[in-house]
Amino acid sequence: MRARFQMYRVLGGASGVASMLLWCILNFFNPYNDEINGSAALNTFIMLFLPGCLALMAIIFSYRVLLLIAFVWSVLPSLYLAGTPGIFAWFGATSLGYLFAYILAKTHRTG
């Protein structure tokens, strides 16, 4: 039981951090675009960065349902970016990481 508990924390935390790092690369170090578009940066911040923060909050404060909310929140833009070539396709993996972490956390029983 303890290994599963640790696994959902590691998976959820890694997915949240990876999503935030990918967002920084997308907006500040994007090899496909040499300028920062303010409205696109704000939209991707809301749809990709904030769910990563929510996943980290879920892990820190043990609110498992926040992992599911982070998945639902980020699944559509993540699926869109998963269909693109390059590093940004990893957003699909981070979104699935939220879902798998939620499933692992849901099956974990305290006690």
C-alpha positions as CSV (number, residue, x, y, z in Angstrom):
1,M,0.0,0.0,0.0
2,R,2.8,2.4,0.9
3,A,4.4,2.1,-2.6
4,R,1.1,3.0,-4.3
5,F,0.7,6.0,-2.1
6,Q,4.2,7.2,-3.0
7,M,3.7,6.5,-6.6
8,Y,0.6,8.7,-7.0
9,R,2.5,11.5,-5.2
10,V,5.5,11.2,-7.5
11,L,3.4,10.9,-10.7
12,G,1.2,13.8,-9.8
13,G,4.0,16.0,-8.7
14,A,6.2,15.2,-11.7
15,S,3.3,15.8,-14.1
16,G,2.6,19.2,-12.5
17,V,6.2,20.3,-12.6
18,A,6.7,19.0,-16.1
19,S,3.6,20.9,-17.3
20,M,4.9,24.1,-15.8
21,L,8.3,23.7,-17.3
22,L,6.9,22.9,-20.7
23,W,4.7,26.0,-20.5
24,C,7.8,28.1,-19.8
25,I,9.6,26.6,-22.8
26,L,6.5,27.2,-24.9
27,N,6.3,30.8,-24.1
28,F,9.8,32.0,-23.4
29,F,12.1,29.6,-25.2
30,N,10.0,28.4,-28.1
31,P,12.2,27.3,-31.0
32,Y,9.2,27.6,-33.4
33,N,8.4,31.3,-32.7
34,D,10.8,34.1,-31.9
35,E,8.3,36.5,-30.3
36,I,5.9,36.3,-27.3
37,N,2.2,36.7,-28.1
38,G,0.5,38.1,-25.0
39,S,-2.9,36.7,-25.5
40,A,-1.6,33.2,-26.4
41,A,0.6,33.3,-23.4
42,L,-2.3,34.1,-21.1
43,N,-4.5,31.5,-22.7
44,T,-1.9,28.8,-22.3
45,F,-1.1,30.0,-18.8
46,I,-4.7,29.4,-17.8
47,M,-5.1,26.1,-19.7
48,L,-1.8,24.5,-19.1
49,F,0.2,26.1,-16.3
50,L,-2.6,26.5,-13.7
51,P,-3.6,22.8,-13.9
52,G,0.0,22.0,-13.1
53,C,-0.2,24.2,-10.0
54,L,-3.5,22.6,-9.1
55,A,-1.9,19.1,-9.3
56,L,1.0,20.2,-7.0
57,M,-1.6,21.6,-4.5
58,A,-3.4,18.3,-4.7
59,I,-0.2,16.4,-3.8
60,I,0.9,18.8,-1.1
61,F,-2.5,19.1,0.7
62,S,-3.7,15.5,-0.2
63,Y,-6.9,16.7,-2.0
64,R,-7.2,13.8,-4.5
65,V,-10.1,15.3,-6.4
66,L,-8.0,18.3,-7.5
67,L,-6.0,15.8,-9.6
68,L,-9.2,14.9,-11.5
69,I,-10.0,18.6,-11.8
70,A,-6.6,19.3,-13.2
71,F,-7.0,16.5,-15.8
72,V,-10.4,17.7,-16.9
73,W,-9.2,21.3,-17.1
74,S,-6.1,20.5,-19.2
75,V,-7.2,17.6,-21.3
76,L,-8.4,19.5,-24.4
77,P,-5.4,21.8,-25.0
78,S,-3.1,18.9,-24.0
79,L,-4.7,16.7,-26.7
80,Y,-4.3,19.5,-29.2
81,L,-0.6,19.9,-28.4
82,A,-0.2,16.1,-28.3
83,G,-0.9,16.0,-32.0
84,T,1.9,18.5,-32.8
85,P,5.5,17.4,-33.6
86,G,8.2,18.3,-31.1
87,I,8.6,18.7,-27.4
88,F,5.1,20.2,-26.8
89,A,3.5,16.8,-27.5
90,W,4.5,16.0,-23.9
91,F,1.6,18.1,-22.6
92,G,-0.5,15.0,-23.5
93,A,1.6,12.9,-21.2
94,T,1.4,15.4,-18.3
95,S,-2.4,15.5,-18.6
96,L,-2.6,11.7,-18.5
97,G,-0.2,11.8,-15.5
98,Y,-2.9,13.8,-13.6
99,L,-5.5,11.1,-14.5
100,F,-3.3,8.2,-13.6
101,A,-2.2,9.9,-10.3
102,Y,-5.9,10.4,-9.5
103,I,-6.7,6.7,-10.2
104,L,-3.7,5.6,-8.0
105,A,-4.8,7.9,-5.2
106,K,-8.4,6.8,-5.5
107,T,-7.4,3.1,-5.0
108,H,-5.2,4.0,-2.0
109,R,-6.8,3.4,1.3
110,T,-5.6,5.0,4.5
111,G,-5.3,3.0,7.6
